[in-house]
Amino acid sequence: MTAKIYVTLKKSVLDPQGQAVARSLGRLGFAEVQDARIGKYIEVKLDGTRADVRDRIERMCRDLLANTVIEEYRYELGE
């Protein structure tokens, strides 16, 4: 089974890297860009039942992949 994990900063946390990207895109002629937020994408392949995999992914995210003080995460499970 494959888990696609997306980790992003919480909306209340400033994203200086995203702001720099948004400004740069504006300077390159992409005036329609209002804001940009930078995050992480992680793909993990695992064995187990769907319920077990969900539990394990939750733990991986809480323990290592996301800093839950400033980041939030979501994931998608595929075959």
mmCIF file as gemmi writes it, N, C-alpha and C atoms, coordinates in Angstrom:
data_model
loop_
_atom_site.group_PDB
_atom_site.id
_atom_site.type_symbol
_atom_site.label_atom_id
_atom_site.label_alt_id
_atom_site.label_comp_id
_atom_site.label_asym_id
_atom_site.label_entity_id
_atom_site.label_seq_id
_atom_site.pdbx_PDB_ins_code
_atom_site.Cartn_x
_atom_site.Cartn_y
_atom_site.Cartn_z
_atom_site.occupancy
_atom_site.B_iso_or_equiv
_atom_site.pdbx_formal_charge
_atom_site.auth_seq_id
_atom_site.auth_asym_id
_atom_site.pdbx_PDB_model_num
ATOM 1 N N . MET Axp A 1 ? 0.845 -1.167 0 1 0 ? 1 A 1
ATOM 2 C CA . MET Axp A 1 ? 0 0 0 1 0 ? 1 A 1
ATOM 3 C C . MET Axp A 1 ? 0.897 1.239 0 1 0 ? 1 A 1
ATOM 4 N N . THR Axp A 2 ? 0.442 2.291 -0.666 1 0 ? 2 A 1
ATOM 5 C CA . THR Axp A 2 ? 1.2 3.538 -0.737 1 0 ? 2 A 1
ATOM 6 C C . THR Axp A 2 ? 0.45 4.641 -0.003 1 0 ? 2 A 1
ATOM 7 N N . ALA Axp A 3 ? 1.17 5.374 0.803 1 0 ? 3 A 1
ATOM 8 C CA . ALA Axp A 3 ? 0.604 6.538 1.49 1 0 ? 3 A 1
ATOM 9 C C . ALA Axp A 3 ? 1.275 7.788 0.934 1 0 ? 3 A 1
ATOM 10 N N . LYS Axp A 4 ? 0.45 8.736 0.511 1 0 ? 4 A 1
ATOM 11 C CA . LYS Axp A 4 ? 0.946 10.038 0.061 1 0 ? 4 A 1
ATOM 12 C C . LYS Axp A 4 ? 0.653 11.015 1.19 1 0 ? 4 A 1
ATOM 13 N N . ILE Axp A 5 ? 1.714 11.578 1.767 1 0 ? 5 A 1
ATOM 14 C CA . ILE Axp A 5 ? 1.586 12.433 2.949 1 0 ? 5 A 1
ATOM 15 C C . ILE Axp A 5 ? 1.952 13.865 2.557 1 0 ? 5 A 1
ATOM 16 N N . TYR Axp A 6 ? 1.077 14.798 2.947 1 0 ? 6 A 1
ATOM 17 C CA . TYR Axp A 6 ? 1.28 16.217 2.675 1 0 ? 6 A 1
ATOM 18 C C . TYR Axp A 6 ? 1.402 16.946 4.008 1 0 ? 6 A 1
ATOM 19 N N . VAL Axp A 7 ? 2.512 17.639 4.204 1 0 ? 7 A 1
ATOM 20 C CA . VAL Axp A 7 ? 2.754 18.39 5.436 1 0 ? 7 A 1
ATOM 21 C C . VAL Axp A 7 ? 2.86 19.871 5.059 1 0 ? 7 A 1
ATOM 22 N N . THR Axp A 8 ? 2.043 20.698 5.705 1 0 ? 8 A 1
ATOM 23 C CA . THR Axp A 8 ? 2.049 22.128 5.42 1 0 ? 8 A 1
ATOM 24 C C . THR Axp A 8 ? 2.036 22.916 6.724 1 0 ? 8 A 1
ATOM 25 N N . LEU Axp A 9 ? 2.499 24.158 6.633 1 0 ? 9 A 1
ATOM 26 C CA . LEU Axp A 9 ? 2.429 25.029 7.794 1 0 ? 9 A 1
ATOM 27 C C . LEU Axp A 9 ? 0.969 25.347 8.099 1 0 ? 9 A 1
ATOM 28 N N . LYS Axp A 10 ? 0.659 25.482 9.374 1 0 ? 10 A 1
ATOM 29 C CA . LYS Axp A 10 ? -0.681 25.905 9.758 1 0 ? 10 A 1
ATOM 30 C C . LYS Axp A 10 ? -0.92 27.303 9.207 1 0 ? 10 A 1
ATOM 31 N N . LYS Axp A 11 ? -2.177 27.626 8.925 1 0 ? 11 A 1
ATOM 32 C CA . LYS Axp A 11 ? -2.521 28.935 8.358 1 0 ? 11 A 1
ATOM 33 C C . LYS Axp A 11 ? -2.051 30.091 9.239 1 0 ? 11 A 1
ATOM 34 N N . SER Axp A 12 ? -2.001 29.876 10.55 1 0 ? 12 A 1
ATOM 35 C CA . SER Axp A 12 ? -1.612 30.949 11.47 1 0 ? 12 A 1
ATOM 36 C C . SER Axp A 12 ? -0.098 31.178 11.526 1 0 ? 12 A 1
ATOM 37 N N . VAL Axp A 13 ? 0.676 30.322 10.868 1 0 ? 13 A 1
ATOM 38 C CA . VAL Axp A 13 ? 2.141 30.425 10.895 1 0 ? 13 A 1
ATOM 39 C C . VAL Axp A 13 ? 2.62 31.133 9.63 1 0 ? 13 A 1
ATOM 40 N N . LEU Axp A 14 ? 3.469 32.143 9.802 1 0 ? 14 A 1
ATOM 41 C CA . LEU Axp A 14 ? 4.03 32.848 8.653 1 0 ? 14 A 1
ATOM 42 C C . LEU Axp A 14 ? 4.906 31.906 7.832 1 0 ? 14 A 1
ATOM 43 N N . ASP Axp A 15 ? 4.908 32.104 6.52 1 0 ? 15 A 1
ATOM 44 C CA . ASP Axp A 15 ? 5.678 31.264 5.61 1 0 ? 15 A 1
ATOM 45 C C . ASP Axp A 15 ? 6.598 32.156 4.775 1 0 ? 15 A 1
ATOM 46 N N . PRO Axp A 16 ? 7.781 32.532 5.309 1 0 ? 16 A 1
ATOM 47 C CA . PRO Axp A 16 ? 8.674 33.419 4.571 1 0 ? 16 A 1
ATOM 48 C C . PRO Axp A 16 ? 9.13 32.837 3.234 1 0 ? 16 A 1
ATOM 49 N N . GLN Axp A 17 ? 9.321 31.542 3.169 1 0 ? 17 A 1
ATOM 50 C CA . GLN Axp A 17 ? 9.727 30.917 1.913 1 0 ? 17 A 1
ATOM 51 C C . GLN Axp A 17 ? 8.605 31.043 0.877 1 0 ? 17 A 1
ATOM 52 N N . GLY Axp A 18 ? 7.382 30.807 1.3 1 0 ? 18 A 1
ATOM 53 C CA . GLY Axp A 18 ? 6.241 30.962 0.398 1 0 ? 18 A 1
ATOM 54 C C . GLY Axp A 18 ? 6.082 32.404 -0.063 1 0 ? 18 A 1
ATOM 55 N N . GLN Axp A 19 ? 6.305 33.36 0.841 1 0 ? 19 A 1
ATOM 56 C CA . GLN Axp A 19 ? 6.213 34.773 0.475 1 0 ? 19 A 1
ATOM 57 C C . GLN Axp A 19 ? 7.274 35.138 -0.561 1 0 ? 19 A 1
ATOM 58 N N . ALA Axp A 20 ? 8.474 34.608 -0.392 1 0 ? 20 A 1
ATOM 59 C CA . ALA Axp A 20 ? 9.552 34.872 -1.358 1 0 ? 20 A 1
ATOM 60 C C . ALA Axp A 20 ? 9.193 34.302 -2.729 1 0 ? 20 A 1
ATOM 61 N N . VAL Axp A 21 ? 8.621 33.115 -2.753 1 0 ? 21 A 1
ATOM 62 C CA . VAL Axp A 21 ? 8.211 32.503 -4.021 1 0 ? 21 A 1
ATOM 63 C C . VAL Axp A 21 ? 7.114 33.343 -4.681 1 0 ? 21 A 1
ATOM 64 N N . ALA Axp A 22 ? 6.125 33.781 -3.897 1 0 ? 22 A 1
ATOM 65 C CA . ALA Axp A 22 ? 5.037 34.594 -4.444 1 0 ? 22 A 1
ATOM 66 C C . ALA Axp A 22 ? 5.579 35.901 -5.044 1 0 ? 22 A 1
ATOM 67 N N . ARG Axp A 23 ? 6.494 36.564 -4.331 1 0 ? 23 A 1
ATOM 68 C CA . ARG Axp A 23 ? 7.089 37.802 -4.844 1 0 ? 23 A 1
ATOM 69 C C . ARG Axp A 23 ? 7.868 37.545 -6.135 1 0 ? 23 A 1
ATOM 70 N N . SER Axp A 24 ? 8.64 36.474 -6.149 1 0 ? 24 A 1
ATOM 71 C CA . SER Axp A 24 ? 9.438 36.149 -7.336 1 0 ? 24 A 1
ATOM 72 C C . SER Axp A 24 ? 8.548 35.832 -8.533 1 0 ? 24 A 1
ATOM 73 N N . LEU Axp A 25 ? 7.474 35.108 -8.3 1 0 ? 25 A 1
ATOM 74 C CA . LEU Axp A 25 ? 6.551 34.817 -9.394 1 0 ? 25 A 1
ATOM 75 C C . LEU Axp A 25 ? 5.936 36.109 -9.933 1 0 ? 25 A 1
ATOM 76 N N . GLY Axp A 26 ? 5.616 37.028 -9.034 1 0 ? 26 A 1
ATOM 77 C CA . GLY Axp A 26 ? 5.09 38.327 -9.472 1 0 ? 26 A 1
ATOM 78 C C . GLY Axp A 26 ? 6.078 39.072 -10.343 1 0 ? 26 A 1
ATOM 79 N N . ARG Axp A 27 ? 7.351 39.052 -9.945 1 0 ? 27 A 1
ATOM 80 C CA . ARG Axp A 27 ? 8.393 39.729 -10.727 1 0 ? 27 A 1
ATOM 81 C C . ARG Axp A 27 ? 8.616 39.065 -12.085 1 0 ? 27 A 1
ATOM 82 N N . LEU Axp A 28 ? 8.298 37.78 -12.17 1 0 ? 28 A 1
ATOM 83 C CA . LEU Axp A 28 ? 8.455 37.064 -13.441 1 0 ? 28 A 1
ATOM 84 C C . LEU Axp A 28 ? 7.241 37.24 -14.357 1 0 ? 28 A 1
ATOM 85 N N . GLY Axp A 29 ? 6.284 38.045 -13.915 1 0 ? 29 A 1
ATOM 86 C CA . GLY Axp A 29 ? 5.138 38.32 -14.774 1 0 ? 29 A 1
ATOM 87 C C . GLY Axp A 29 ? 3.873 37.562 -14.41 1 0 ? 29 A 1
ATOM 88 N N . PHE Axp A 30 ? 3.888 36.825 -13.323 1 0 ? 30 A 1
ATOM 89 C CA . PHE Axp A 30 ? 2.706 36.082 -12.895 1 0 ? 30 A 1
ATOM 90 C C . PHE Axp A 30 ? 1.957 36.903 -11.847 1 0 ? 30 A 1
ATOM 91 N N . ALA Axp A 31 ? 1.389 38.016 -12.29 1 0 ? 31 A 1
ATOM 92 C CA . ALA Axp A 31 ? 0.752 38.975 -11.389 1 0 ? 31 A 1
ATOM 93 C C . ALA Axp A 31 ? -0.48 38.398 -10.689 1 0 ? 31 A 1
ATOM 94 N N . GLU Axp A 32 ? -1.048 37.343 -11.243 1 0 ? 32 A 1
ATOM 95 C CA . GLU Axp A 32 ? -2.245 36.75 -10.637 1 0 ? 32 A 1
ATOM 96 C C . GLU Axp A 32 ? -1.962 35.993 -9.343 1 0 ? 32 A 1
ATOM 97 N N . VAL Axp A 33 ? -0.692 35.706 -9.051 1 0 ? 33 A 1
ATOM 98 C CA . VAL Axp A 33 ? -0.341 34.971 -7.83 1 0 ? 33 A 1
ATOM 99 C C . VAL Axp A 33 ? -0.516 35.903 -6.631 1 0 ? 33 A 1
ATOM 100 N N . GLN Axp A 34 ? -1.429 35.558 -5.749 1 0 ? 34 A 1
ATOM 101 C CA . GLN Axp A 34 ? -1.716 36.349 -4.555 1 0 ? 34 A 1
ATOM 102 C C . GLN Axp A 34 ? -0.894 35.878 -3.356 1 0 ? 34 A 1
ATOM 103 N N . ASP Axp A 35 ? -0.65 34.566 -3.268 1 0 ? 35 A 1
ATOM 104 C CA . ASP Axp A 35 ? 0.045 34 -2.11 1 0 ? 35 A 1
ATOM 105 C C . ASP Axp A 35 ? 0.594 32.632 -2.502 1 0 ? 35 A 1
ATOM 106 N N . ALA Axp A 36 ? 1.597 32.19 -1.811 1 0 ? 36 A 1
ATOM 107 C CA . ALA Axp A 36 ? 2.149 30.849 -2.008 1 0 ? 36 A 1
ATOM 108 C C . ALA Axp A 36 ? 2.533 30.292 -0.642 1 0 ? 36 A 1
ATOM 109 N N . ARG Axp A 37 ? 2.32 29.021 -0.448 1 0 ? 37 A 1
ATOM 110 C CA . ARG Axp A 37 ? 2.708 28.341 0.785 1 0 ? 37 A 1
ATOM 111 C C . ARG Axp A 37 ? 3.545 27.13 0.376 1 0 ? 37 A 1
ATOM 112 N N . ILE Axp A 38 ? 4.627 26.902 1.083 1 0 ? 38 A 1
ATOM 113 C CA . ILE Axp A 38 ? 5.541 25.806 0.784 1 0 ? 38 A 1
ATOM 114 C C . ILE Axp A 38 ? 5.311 24.682 1.79 1 0 ? 38 A 1
ATOM 115 N N . GLY Axp A 39 ? 5.336 23.444 1.311 1 0 ? 39 A 1
ATOM 116 C CA . GLY Axp A 39 ? 5.146 22.306 2.192 1 0 ? 39 A 1
ATOM 117 C C . GLY Axp A 39 ? 6.037 21.144 1.783 1 0 ? 39 A 1
ATOM 118 N N . LYS Axp A 40 ? 5.737 19.985 2.346 1 0 ? 40 A 1
ATOM 119 C CA . LYS Axp A 40 ? 6.5 18.773 2.05 1 0 ? 40 A 1
ATOM 120 C C . LYS Axp A 40 ? 5.544 17.696 1.522 1 0 ? 40 A 1
ATOM 121 N N . TYR Axp A 41 ? 6.055 16.885 0.621 1 0 ? 41 A 1
ATOM 122 C CA . TYR Axp A 41 ? 5.326 15.727 0.108 1 0 ? 41 A 1
ATOM 123 C C . TYR Axp A 41 ? 6.184 14.5 0.372 1 0 ? 41 A 1
ATOM 124 N N . ILE Axp A 42 ? 5.61 13.501 1.005 1 0 ? 42 A 1
ATOM 125 C CA . ILE Axp A 42 ? 6.35 12.28 1.346 1 0 ? 42 A 1
ATOM 126 C C . ILE Axp A 42 ? 5.518 11.091 0.872 1 0 ? 42 A 1
ATOM 127 N N . GLU Axp A 43 ? 6.15 10.168 0.187 1 0 ? 43 A 1
ATOM 128 C CA . GLU Axp A 43 ? 5.466 8.962 -0.259 1 0 ? 43 A 1
ATOM 129 C C . GLU Axp A 43 ? 6.097 7.764 0.438 1 0 ? 43 A 1
ATOM 130 N N . VAL Axp A 44 ? 5.252 6.953 1.081 1 0 ? 44 A 1
ATOM 131 C CA . VAL Axp A 44 ? 5.734 5.806 1.858 1 0 ? 44 A 1
ATOM 132 C C . VAL Axp A 44 ? 4.996 4.554 1.376 1 0 ? 44 A 1
ATOM 133 N N . LYS Axp A 45 ? 5.746 3.48 1.168 1 0 ? 45 A 1
ATOM 134 C CA . LYS Axp A 45 ? 5.138 2.191 0.821 1 0 ? 45 A 1
ATOM 135 C C . LYS Axp A 45 ? 5.178 1.299 2.05 1 0 ? 45 A 1
ATOM 136 N N . LEU Axp A 46 ? 4.026 0.694 2.384 1 0 ? 46 A 1
ATOM 137 C CA . LEU Axp A 46 ? 3.942 -0.14 3.582 1 0 ? 46 A 1
ATOM 138 C C . LEU Axp A 46 ? 3.102 -1.384 3.331 1 0 ? 46 A 1
ATOM 139 N N . ASP Axp A 47 ? 3.291 -2.353 4.203 1 0 ? 47 A 1
ATOM 140 C CA . ASP Axp A 47 ? 2.469 -3.554 4.202 1 0 ? 47 A 1
ATOM 141 C C . ASP Axp A 47 ? 1.502 -3.475 5.369 1 0 ? 47 A 1
ATOM 142 N N . GLY Axp A 48 ? 0.394 -4.176 5.262 1 0 ? 48 A 1
ATOM 143 C CA . GLY Axp A 48 ? -0.558 -4.239 6.365 1 0 ? 48 A 1
ATOM 144 C C . GLY Axp A 48 ? -1.975 -3.961 5.909 1 0 ? 48 A 1
ATOM 145 N N . THR Axp A 49 ? -2.895 -4.142 6.834 1 0 ? 49 A 1
ATOM 146 C CA . THR Axp A 49 ? -4.293 -3.851 6.538 1 0 ? 49 A 1
ATOM 147 C C . THR Axp A 49 ? -4.491 -2.345 6.497 1 0 ? 49 A 1
ATOM 148 N N . ARG Axp A 50 ? -5.567 -1.914 5.881 1 0 ? 50 A 1
ATOM 149 C CA . ARG Axp A 50 ? -5.842 -0.476 5.758 1 0 ? 50 A 1
ATOM 150 C C . ARG Axp A 50 ? -5.928 0.192 7.134 1 0 ? 50 A 1
ATOM 151 N N . ALA Axp A 51 ? -6.59 -0.458 8.08 1 0 ? 51 A 1
ATOM 152 C CA . ALA Axp A 51 ? -6.725 0.109 9.436 1 0 ? 51 A 1
ATOM 153 C C . ALA Axp A 51 ? -5.355 0.216 10.111 1 0 ? 51 A 1
ATOM 154 N N . ASP Axp A 52 ? -4.538 -0.837 9.987 1 0 ? 52 A 1
ATOM 155 C CA . ASP Axp A 52 ? -3.197 -0.806 10.594 1 0 ? 52 A 1
ATOM 156 C C . ASP Axp A 52 ? -2.328 0.285 9.953 1 0 ? 52 A 1
ATOM 157 N N . VAL Axp A 53 ? -2.414 0.388 8.637 1 0 ? 53 A 1
ATOM 158 C CA . VAL Axp A 53 ? -1.612 1.379 7.926 1 0 ? 53 A 1
ATOM 159 C C . VAL Axp A 53 ? -2.011 2.787 8.364 1 0 ? 53 A 1
ATOM 160 N N . ARG Axp A 54 ? -3.311 3.047 8.509 1 0 ? 54 A 1
ATOM 161 C CA . ARG Axp A 54 ? -3.768 4.363 8.969 1 0 ? 54 A 1
ATOM 162 C C . ARG Axp A 54 ? -3.17 4.695 10.344 1 0 ? 54 A 1
ATOM 163 N N . ASP Axp A 55 ? -3.22 3.733 11.251 1 0 ? 55 A 1
ATOM 164 C CA . ASP Axp A 55 ? -2.656 3.943 12.591 1 0 ? 55 A 1
ATOM 165 C C . ASP Axp A 55 ? -1.162 4.232 12.52 1 0 ? 55 A 1
ATOM 166 N N . ARG Axp A 56 ? -0.452 3.479 11.701 1 0 ? 56 A 1
ATOM 167 C CA . ARG Axp A 56 ? 1.002 3.652 11.592 1 0 ? 56 A 1
ATOM 168 C C . ARG Axp A 56 ? 1.358 5.001 10.96 1 0 ? 56 A 1
ATOM 169 N N . ILE Axp A 57 ? 0.618 5.409 9.922 1 0 ? 57 A 1
ATOM 170 C CA . ILE Axp A 57 ? 0.876 6.693 9.271 1 0 ? 57 A 1
ATOM 171 C C . ILE Axp A 57 ? 0.62 7.834 10.25 1 0 ? 57 A 1
ATOM 172 N N . GLU Axp A 58 ? -0.46 7.745 11.012 1 0 ? 58 A 1
ATOM 173 C CA . GLU Axp A 58 ? -0.746 8.776 12.022 1 0 ? 58 A 1
ATOM 174 C C . GLU Axp A 58 ? 0.427 8.905 12.99 1 0 ? 58 A 1
ATOM 175 N N . ARG Axp A 59 ? 0.935 7.784 13.423 1 0 ? 59 A 1
ATOM 176 C CA . ARG Axp A 59 ? 2.056 7.81 14.382 1 0 ? 59 A 1
ATOM 177 C C . ARG Axp A 59 ? 3.325 8.369 13.733 1 0 ? 59 A 1
ATOM 178 N N . MET Axp A 60 ? 3.6 7.963 12.484 1 0 ? 60 A 1
ATOM 179 C CA . MET Axp A 60 ? 4.779 8.48 11.776 1 0 ? 60 A 1
ATOM 180 C C . MET Axp A 60 ? 4.717 10 11.661 1 0 ? 60 A 1
ATOM 181 N N . CYS Axp A 61 ? 3.54 10.491 11.318 1 0 ? 61 A 1
ATOM 182 C CA . CYS Axp A 61 ? 3.376 11.942 11.159 1 0 ? 61 A 1
ATOM 183 C C . CYS Axp A 61 ? 3.559 12.666 12.486 1 0 ? 61 A 1
ATOM 184 N N . ARG Axp A 62 ? 2.926 12.175 13.533 1 0 ? 62 A 1
ATOM 185 C CA . ARG Axp A 62 ? 3.025 12.821 14.847 1 0 ? 62 A 1
ATOM 186 C C . ARG Axp A 62 ? 4.44 12.751 15.416 1 0 ? 62 A 1
ATOM 187 N N . ASP Axp A 63 ? 5.112 11.596 15.233 1 0 ? 63 A 1
ATOM 188 C CA . ASP Axp A 63 ? 6.412 11.374 15.867 1 0 ? 63 A 1
ATOM 189 C C . ASP Axp A 63 ? 7.603 11.937 15.085 1 0 ? 63 A 1
ATOM 190 N N . LEU Axp A 64 ? 7.48 12.058 13.747 1 0 ? 64 A 1
ATOM 191 C CA . LEU Axp A 64 ? 8.657 12.432 12.97 1 0 ? 64 A 1
ATOM 192 C C . LEU Axp A 64 ? 8.379 13.366 11.801 1 0 ? 64 A 1
ATOM 193 N N . LEU Axp A 65 ? 7.394 13.077 11.004 1 0 ? 65 A 1
ATOM 194 C CA . LEU Axp A 65 ? 7.245 13.761 9.725 1 0 ? 65 A 1
ATOM 195 C C . LEU Axp A 65 ? 6.701 15.181 9.822 1 0 ? 65 A 1
ATOM 196 N N . ALA Axp A 66 ? 5.915 15.471 10.852 1 0 ? 66 A 1
ATOM 197 C CA . ALA Axp A 66 ? 5.339 16.809 10.996 1 0 ? 66 A 1
ATOM 198 C C . ALA Axp A 66 ? 5.612 17.347 12.39 1 0 ? 66 A 1
ATOM 199 N N . ASN Axp A 67 ? 5.914 18.615 12.459 1 0 ? 67 A 1
ATOM 200 C CA . ASN Axp A 67 ? 6.019 19.306 13.745 1 0 ? 67 A 1
ATOM 201 C C . ASN Axp A 67 ? 4.618 19.848 14.022 1 0 ? 67 A 1
ATOM 202 N N . THR Axp A 68 ? 3.855 19.126 14.809 1 0 ? 68 A 1
ATOM 203 C CA . THR Axp A 68 ? 2.434 19.447 14.968 1 0 ? 68 A 1
ATOM 204 C C . THR Axp A 68 ? 2.173 20.755 15.708 1 0 ? 68 A 1
ATOM 205 N N . VAL Axp A 69 ? 3.204 21.386 16.224 1 0 ? 69 A 1
ATOM 206 C CA . VAL Axp A 69 ? 3.036 22.706 16.834 1 0 ? 69 A 1
ATOM 207 C C . VAL Axp A 69 ? 2.785 23.742 15.737 1 0 ? 69 A 1
ATOM 208 N N . ILE Axp A 70 ? 3.515 23.627 14.627 1 0 ? 70 A 1
ATOM 209 C CA . ILE Axp A 70 ? 3.394 24.623 13.56 1 0 ? 70 A 1
ATOM 210 C C . ILE Axp A 70 ? 2.916 24.041 12.229 1 0 ? 70 A 1
ATOM 211 N N . GLU Axp A 71 ? 2.833 22.728 12.118 1 0 ? 71 A 1
ATOM 212 C CA . GLU Axp A 71 ? 2.452 22.107 10.852 1 0 ? 71 A 1
ATOM 213 C C . GLU Axp A 71 ? 1.213 21.233 11.026 1 0 ? 71 A 1
ATOM 214 N N . GLU Axp A 72 ? 0.519 21.044 9.907 1 0 ? 72 A 1
ATOM 215 C CA . GLU Axp A 72 ? -0.583 20.096 9.868 1 0 ? 72 A 1
ATOM 216 C C . GLU Axp A 72 ? -0.282 19.101 8.749 1 0 ? 72 A 1
ATOM 217 N N . TYR Axp A 73 ? -0.928 17.968 8.787 1 0 ? 73 A 1
ATOM 218 C CA . TYR Axp A 73 ? -0.676 16.959 7.771 1 0 ? 73 A 1
ATOM 219 C C . TYR Axp A 73 ? -1.991 16.305 7.353 1 0 ? 73 A 1
ATOM 220 N N . ARG Axp A 74 ? -1.931 15.737 6.166 1 0 ? 74 A 1
ATOM 221 C CA . ARG Axp A 74 ? -3.029 14.915 5.667 1 0 ? 74 A 1
ATOM 222 C C . ARG Axp A 74 ? -2.39 13.832 4.797 1 0 ? 74 A 1
ATOM 223 N N . TYR Axp A 75 ? -3.116 12.783 4.559 1 0 ? 75 A 1
ATOM 224 C CA . TYR Axp A 75 ? -2.57 11.716 3.754 1 0 ? 75 A 1
ATOM 225 C C . TYR Axp A 75 ? -3.667 11.029 2.946 1 0 ? 75 A 1
ATOM 226 N N . GLU Axp A 76 ? -3.223 10.377 1.89 1 0 ? 76 A 1
ATOM 227 C CA . GLU Axp A 76 ? -4.1 9.587 1.028 1 0 ? 76 A 1
ATOM 228 C C . GLU Axp A 76 ? -3.506 8.186 0.938 1 0 ? 76 A 1
ATOM 229 N N . LEU Axp A 77 ? -4.36 7.192 1.021 1 0 ? 77 A 1
ATOM 230 C CA . LEU Axp A 77 ? -3.897 5.812 0.883 1 0 ? 77 A 1
ATOM 231 C C . LEU Axp A 77 ? -4.31 5.271 -0.479 1 0 ? 77 A 1
ATOM 232 N N . GLY Axp A 78 ? -3.38 4.622 -1.138 1 0 ? 78 A 1
ATOM 233 C CA . GLY Axp A 78 ? -3.644 3.978 -2.415 1 0 ? 78 A 1
ATOM 234 C C . GLY Axp A 78 ? -3.107 2.56 -2.391 1 0 ? 78 A 1
ATOM 235 N N . GLU Axp A 79 ? -3.403 1.827 -3.385 1 0 ? 79 A 1
ATOM 236 C CA . GLU Axp A 79 ? -2.931 0.435 -3.464 1 0 ? 79 A 1
ATOM 237 C C . GLU Axp A 79 ? -1.57 0.452 -4.07 1 0 ? 79 A 1
